[in-house]
Every structure is written in C-alpha cells, then in structure tokens.
Amino acid sequence: MSRTGKLIVILLGVVAAGGGWYAYDAGLRPFGLGTEADGANAKRGANPGLPVIAEYASMMEEKTVVEAVGTGKSALGVSIYPAVSGEVDDVLFHAGEQVARGQVLLILDADRERLARDLAAVQVKDAKQLLDRYEQARPLGAVSESEVDTARTALAEARIRLDQAEVDLADRTILAPFDGTVGIPQVEAGDRVDSSTLISTLDNVESILVDFEVPETRFDNVSIGQSLRVETWSLPGEWFEGTVDAIASRIDAESRTFQVRARVPNPTGRLLAGMSFAVYVDIDGQTYPSVPEISVLWGDGGTYVWRIKDDKVESVSVRVVKRTRGRILLDGPIAKGDLVVVEGVLRLRPGRDVAATIRSNDETGVAQRNNTGEGS
C-alpha cells in the first residue's frame, strides 16, 4: 500500500474513534449493540438522560459564633473588713461554711462600748424624768417655758448619745451581709485588727458573672438576654448555658472592643469565682440556600452549580457564603426546592438531558460552626 493510502486509513480510523466517543458521550449505543428500545429511541431522535444524583436545595440560617475568654466572679461577692479597731474576741465561722444573712461571723471585745451604752441609757432616763417634772410644774408657774424647752433638748441629746453608743457596740460584731459561702478566716481570737484587716471573703455563687470583650464590629449583634454558652478549663467537656446580663456603654479606644457581662446559673455550685471561661455567643445572620459541598464547582467564570430544570441541566453562577458541616451556603439565583446535581457533574454540559436520582436532605436548616468563631 502506498504512503498516501496508509494516511487515508489512519485518518478514517481517527474519525471513527471520535464518532464512537461522541456517541458514547451523548448516551448513544454503537450499531449492533443497542436494544430494540434503543433502536426505537434512535429512530425518534431521543437522547437518553445521563444518570446523576441530585438533591433539593434547602434554606439555612447563617450563624456566626463569636468566641472570647472571660473571667468569672460571684454574683454577690465581698471581702469582709471590721468597721473599727479592736481585739478579736471570737471567730464563729469556718472555711467553706454556708452562712445566712445576719449571721454572726466575728466578735470584737466590747466592754467599753457596753459601758458607754449603759451610761447613755441612764442619761436618757434622767433627762426624761426631769422633763416630766418640768411639764407637770409649768401649769402652776413653777418653771418657765424656756426651762421646759431646755429639758426637752437635753432629752433629745441624751437619746442621740444612746443611739451612738448602740452603733459603736454593734460595730464590734461582724455579720454576714447576705447568704453565701465564707472563705478561709484570716484572723484568730486574740488578734489585734483595724479597718484595713481582712477578715475573710463571702461569695454567693448561685449564679456566676463572666466578663468578656467582644469586637467593636459586633456591637449591634449582642443584646441583653441573648443566650450564650461557656466552658471552663477546670471542668473540661462540660458546657454551661447563660445569658447576656449587661453591655458596656462605650467602646475601648485601644482594643476596639466593648465589655459584656454574662450571667450563668450555678445551682450545683461547681463554678467558682475567679475561674477562666471560654465564651461562645451565637450571632444570627441572613438565610441562604444550602447545597452539599460536592455540588459546588469552580471554573474560569467563578463558582457555579448544575441545576436541573425540565430534565435538563443548566449552569448557575453563585457565590460561596460559608462552608459548614459538609454543606455550603450560597448567594445567587438558587431558591429553596431547586434540584441541584450532587454527583455525576463531570460529564455535564448546558442543556444536557439527565435522569436524576433524588437524594433526601435531612439538614436542620441552621448553619453553625461548633467550637470555632470570631475571637475578641
């Protein structure tokens, strides 16, 4: 065979192979391999649909999680100091003890104060007797009106001195200002104390307050009563629910953050003042169409998905908003209920007939990033 004949044979082979591939890609069967139904479809010009797996697009809410680190303190917490100087007569509490409001915690020596109180009581009694005699004698003209007024003033002054003595005596006894748990006693009987001497601490931890900072850009996204969750490194793996209790009225000019205070119920008392906490605040956003991650493709023109309409596919340009739990939130002309190709996308082209197997979608409709988010 001549060289020209060989070239012709090679070209015919290439053309035949290309035609076979086109027929395969178009879903046609080569001659002699089709069934009677295929032959009928071919006569009618039918193009069998390419099998794909599809899923209906759902709507999901974009939810951002703002993360921060905060420090806990008791809802009620004080350091107890004596109001006056003196010697400790008795300490009536133990570390970790639950005490009630008004319960006596510590007593200072009070001999002088009791004597002063008793003396003031005697002076009140004498002033009262004198005033009574003057008021009885005034109608008879035995005393003047000014003498009665002077006696009345003396009685009032005596009563004030008695009240002052009672206050001085009460200052020698230190009471619990509210229900709570006392800390370790810092003094013992016989110690000399003054107003700068720490007696102990008292905390009510029925709820814990956690102060943390949030970026300035999220000022409009945080509100009083908003739910949040916290965890502490002291109790790994445990989550505690709380709410936003207070929001600062200004932005810190240096850190560009604002302070937020959360209140976390603590009925079991496992959370303590001073613990460090990781705080997670859910910020609600817009609602977007949601599709499986594997259905989103990238091409020269950007991001797109294949949508099925009347058993044909079309390319729809979209913008990726967020990836979450194997799904992608999209911004584009995709609506809830649109049928989107999930698997079998590699052989698709616009207008191609497809035979879709529809996969169920059991998503909850809320897009949320667990344990990740914006930090402060």
C-alpha positions in Angstrom: 0.0 0.0 0.0 1.2 3.5 -0.9 2.1 6.0 1.8 -0.9 8.1 0.8 -3.2 5.1 1.3 -1.8 4.4 4.7 -2.5 8.1 5.7 -6.1 7.8 4.5 -6.7 4.6 6.5 -5.3 6.3 9.7 -7.5 9.3 9.2 -10.6 7.1 8.8 -9.7 5.3 12.0 -9.3 8.5 13.9 -12.7 9.8 12.6 -14.4 6.5 13.5 -12.9 6.6 17.1 -14.0 10.2 17.5 -17.5 9.4 16.3 -17.7 6.5 18.7 -16.7 8.6 21.7 -19.2 11.3 20.7 -21.9 8.7 20.5 -20.9 7.3 23.9 -20.8 10.8 25.5 -24.2 11.6 24.0 -25.6 8.4 25.6 -26.0 6.6 22.2 -25.1 2.9 21.7 -22.9 1.8 18.8 -24.7 0.0 15.9 -25.4 -3.6 16.7 -25.2 -3.2 20.5 -28.5 -1.4 21.1 -31.7 -3.0 22.3 -35.0 -2.7 20.4 -36.0 0.2 22.7 -32.7 1.9 21.9 -33.4 1.5 18.3 -36.8 2.9 18.7 -35.4 5.9 20.6 -32.8 6.4 17.9 -35.4 6.5 15.2 -37.4 9.1 17.2 -34.2 11.1 17.8 -34.4 10.6 21.6 -31.3 11.3 23.7 -31.3 9.1 26.9 -30.6 11.1 30.0 -27.3 10.9 31.8 -27.8 9.4 35.3 -26.9 11.8 38.1 -27.7 12.1 41.8 -29.4 15.3 42.8 -30.8 17.0 45.9 -33.3 19.7 46.6 -31.7 23.0 47.8 -32.7 23.9 51.4 -32.6 27.2 53.3 -30.1 27.6 56.1 -29.5 30.5 58.5 -26.0 31.9 58.6 -24.9 31.8 62.3 -21.6 33.2 63.3 -20.1 32.2 66.7 -18.2 35.0 68.5 -15.6 33.5 70.8 -14.0 35.2 73.8 -12.1 34.5 77.0 -13.7 35.8 80.2 -13.1 35.7 84.0 -15.9 34.6 86.4 -16.9 36.2 89.6 -19.7 35.6 92.0 -23.0 37.4 91.5 -22.5 38.6 95.1 -19.0 38.7 96.5 -17.3 40.8 99.2 -14.2 41.0 101.2 -15.1 41.5 104.9 -13.2 44.1 107.0 -14.0 45.3 110.5 -15.5 48.8 110.8 -13.4 49.6 113.9 -10.2 48.6 115.6 -10.1 46.2 118.5 -9.1 42.8 119.7 -10.8 39.7 118.3 -12.9 38.0 121.0 -14.2 35.1 118.9 -14.4 33.8 115.4 -17.7 32.0 114.7 -17.3 30.6 111.2 -15.2 28.0 109.3 -13.8 28.0 105.7 -16.4 26.9 103.1 -19.3 27.2 105.5 -22.7 28.3 104.2 -23.9 31.2 106.2 -27.2 33.2 106.2 -27.7 36.9 106.1 -27.3 38.5 109.5 -25.4 35.5 110.9 -22.6 36.5 113.4 -19.1 35.9 111.9 -16.8 37.6 114.4 -16.9 39.4 117.7 -14.5 42.1 118.9 -14.0 42.9 122.6 -16.8 45.3 123.5 -16.6 46.0 127.3 -16.0 49.8 126.8 -18.8 50.1 124.3 -21.3 48.2 126.6 -20.4 50.6 129.5 -20.9 53.6 127.2 -24.2 52.2 126.1 -25.4 51.7 129.7 -24.3 55.2 130.7 -26.1 56.7 127.8 -29.3 54.8 128.8 -29.1 56.2 132.3 -28.7 59.7 131.0 -31.8 59.3 128.8 -33.7 58.1 131.8 -32.7 61.1 134.0 -33.4 63.6 131.1 -36.8 62.0 130.7 -37.7 62.3 134.4 -36.6 65.9 134.5 -38.7 66.8 131.5 -41.7 65.1 133.0 -41.4 67.1 136.3 -41.0 70.4 134.4 -44.1 69.8 132.2 -46.1 69.0 135.4 -44.9 72.2 137.1 -45.3 74.5 134.2 -49.1 75.0 134.5 -48.5 76.1 138.2 -45.9 78.7 137.1 -43.1 76.9 139.0 -40.9 76.7 135.8 -40.7 78.9 132.8 -41.4 77.9 129.2 -37.7 78.2 128.3 -36.7 75.8 131.1 -39.1 73.2 129.7 -37.6 73.7 126.2 -34.1 73.2 127.6 -35.1 70.0 129.3 -36.7 68.8 126.1 -33.5 69.5 124.2 -31.4 67.7 126.8 -33.6 64.6 126.5 -33.1 64.6 122.7 -29.4 64.9 123.0 -29.3 62.0 125.5 -31.2 59.8 123.2 -28.8 60.6 120.3 -25.9 59.7 122.6 -27.6 56.4 123.4 -28.1 55.7 119.7 -24.4 56.4 119.0 -23.4 54.0 121.8 -25.7 51.3 120.3 -24.0 51.8 116.9 -20.5 51.6 118.5 -21.5 48.4 120.2 -22.9 46.9 117.0 -19.7 47.7 115.2 -17.9 45.2 117.5 -20.0 42.4 115.9 -19.4 41.5 112.3 -22.4 40.0 110.5 -22.8 38.3 107.1 -24.3 40.8 104.7 -26.0 38.1 102.6 -26.4 34.4 102.1 -23.3 32.8 100.8 -20.1 30.8 101.4 -17.3 32.2 103.6 -13.7 31.8 102.8 -10.7 31.0 105.0 -10.6 33.1 108.2 -7.6 35.4 108.1 -7.7 36.2 111.9 -7.9 34.3 115.1 -9.1 35.1 118.6 -6.7 37.5 120.3 -5.5 39.2 117.1 -5.5 42.9 117.0 -7.3 44.3 114.0 -8.3 47.6 112.4 -10.4 48.7 109.4 -7.7 47.6 107.0 -7.5 44.0 108.3 -9.1 41.4 106.0 -11.4 39.0 108.0 -12.5 36.7 105.2 -14.4 36.6 101.9 -18.1 35.9 101.3 -19.5 34.7 97.9 -22.9 33.9 96.7 -22.4 31.6 93.7 -26.0 30.7 92.8 -25.0 32.4 89.5 -21.6 33.3 88.1 -20.9 36.6 86.3 -18.4 36.3 83.4 -16.9 39.4 82.0 -15.5 39.3 78.4 -14.8 41.5 75.5 -16.4 41.5 72.0 -15.1 43.2 68.8 -16.5 46.6 68.1 -17.9 45.3 64.8 -20.4 43.2 66.7 -21.9 45.9 68.9 -25.3 45.7 67.2 -25.3 41.9 67.3 -25.2 41.5 71.1 -28.3 42.3 73.2 -29.4 41.9 76.8 -30.9 38.4 77.4 -29.2 36.8 74.4 -28.3 33.2 75.0 -24.7 32.0 75.1 -22.7 29.1 76.4 -19.4 28.8 78.3 -16.9 26.2 79.3 -14.1 26.3 81.8 -10.8 24.6 81.6 -11.3 23.4 85.2 -14.2 21.2 84.0 -13.2 20.1 80.5 -16.0 18.7 78.3 -18.9 20.4 80.3 -21.0 23.2 78.8 -23.0 25.7 80.8 -25.8 27.9 79.4 -26.1 31.6 80.3 -27.4 34.9 79.0 -26.1 38.4 78.4 -26.7 40.3 81.6 -25.0 43.7 80.8 -23.3 45.6 78.0 -20.9 48.4 78.3 -22.0 51.8 77.0 -18.7 52.6 75.2 -16.0 51.2 73.0 -12.5 50.8 74.4 -10.4 53.1 72.1 -7.2 51.0 72.4 -8.6 47.5 72.0 -11.6 48.4 69.8 -13.7 46.1 71.9 -16.6 46.6 74.3 -17.2 44.7 77.6 -20.1 42.3 78.0 -21.2 40.6 81.2 -22.8 37.2 81.1 -24.8 35.5 83.9 -24.5 31.8 84.2 -26.8 29.9 86.6 -24.8 27.7 89.0 -27.3 25.7 91.1 -24.8 23.0 91.9 -22.1 25.4 92.9 -19.4 23.8 90.7 -18.4 27.1 89.2 -16.3 29.3 91.4 -15.4 33.0 91.3 -12.0 33.5 89.6 -12.4 30.7 87.1 -11.4 31.4 83.5 -14.1 30.7 80.8 -14.3 30.3 77.1 -17.4 32.1 76.0 -19.4 31.4 72.8 -22.1 33.8 71.6 -24.2 32.9 68.6 -24.8 35.8 66.2 -27.8 35.2 63.8 -27.4 36.2 60.2 -29.2 36.1 56.9 -30.8 33.0 55.4 -29.2 31.5 52.3 -29.8 28.5 50.0 -27.8 25.4 51.1 -26.4 22.7 48.9 -23.9 19.8 49.5 -20.3 20.9 49.3 -19.5 18.4 46.5 -22.1 20.0 44.2 -20.2 23.4 44.0 -17.7 23.6 41.2 -15.1 26.2 40.2 -14.5 27.2 36.6 -13.0 30.1 34.6 -16.1 32.2 35.3 -16.1 31.6 39.0 -18.2 29.3 41.2 -21.3 27.5 39.9 -23.7 24.6 40.4 -25.7 22.5 38.0 -29.4 22.9 38.3 -31.9 20.5 36.8 -34.9 22.0 35.1 -37.3 20.0 32.9 -34.8 17.1 32.9 -32.1 19.3 31.5 -29.1 20.9 33.4 -28.1 24.5 33.4 -25.1 26.2 34.9 -25.9 28.7 37.6 -23.2 31.1 38.9 -23.2 31.5 42.7 -21.1 33.0 45.4 -19.9 30.9 48.4 -21.0 32.5 51.7 -19.9 29.8 54.2 -18.9 26.2 54.5 -20.5 24.4 57.4 -20.8 20.7 58.2 -20.3 19.4 54.7 -22.7 22.0 53.2 -22.2 25.3 51.5 -24.4 28.4 51.9 -24.8 30.2 48.5 -25.6 33.7 47.4 -27.2 33.5 43.9 -30.3 32.7 41.9 -30.9 29.4 43.7 -34.2 29.0 45.5 -35.5 26.6 48.1 -36.6 23.4 46.3 -34.3 23.8 43.3 -32.9 20.5 42.2 -29.1 20.6 42.2 -26.8 17.9 40.9 -24.7 16.4 43.6 -22.9 13.5 41.8 -22.2 12.9 38.2 -21.2 16.5 37.4 -18.0 15.8 35.3 -19.8 14.9 32.1 -22.4 17.6 32.2 -22.8 20.5 29.8 -25.6 23.1 29.5 -28.8 21.6 28.1 -27.7 18.0 28.6 -30.6 15.6 29.4 -30.3 13.9 32.7 -32.0 11.1 34.6 -31.9 12.2 38.3 -32.0 10.1 41.3 -33.1 12.4 44.1 -31.3 12.1 47.5 -33.1 13.1 50.7 -31.9 16.1 52.7 -32.2 15.8 56.5 -30.4 19.1 57.3 -31.8 21.1 60.3 -31.7 24.4 58.4 -29.2 26.1 60.7 -25.6 26.7 59.7 -23.4 26.9 62.8 -19.7 26.4 63.4 -19.2 24.4 66.6 -16.2 25.5 68.7 -15.0 27.9 66.1 -15.7 31.6 65.5 -14.6 35.1 65.8 -12.2 35.9 68.6 -12.0 39.0 70.6 
